[in-house]
Amino acid sequence: MSRAGNCHDNAVAESFFATIKTRIIKRKIYSTRNDAKAEIFNFIEMFYNPKKHHSHTGSASPAKFEEAYFSELYTV
């Protein structure tokens, strides 16, 4: 970890949370905490992990990257 104010160590997390804020949470008021949790969970599991491509994983979705990683790991 770097010093406070240095954004290089958490750029991926910051990008992820910015995406959630702009696509899901922005200008929404949830009636219950469980409604908010369910919508965020659905966004992560139904869109972000299986479909969204990321430059830091070689333009693969997190699900495909993880699948390739574990298949390579177990074949060695």
Secondary structure, DSSP 8 states (H G I E B T S, - for coil): ---TT-GGGGHHHHHHHHHHIIIIITT---SSHHHHHHHHHHIIIIIITTT--BGGGTSB-HHHHHHHHHHHHHH-
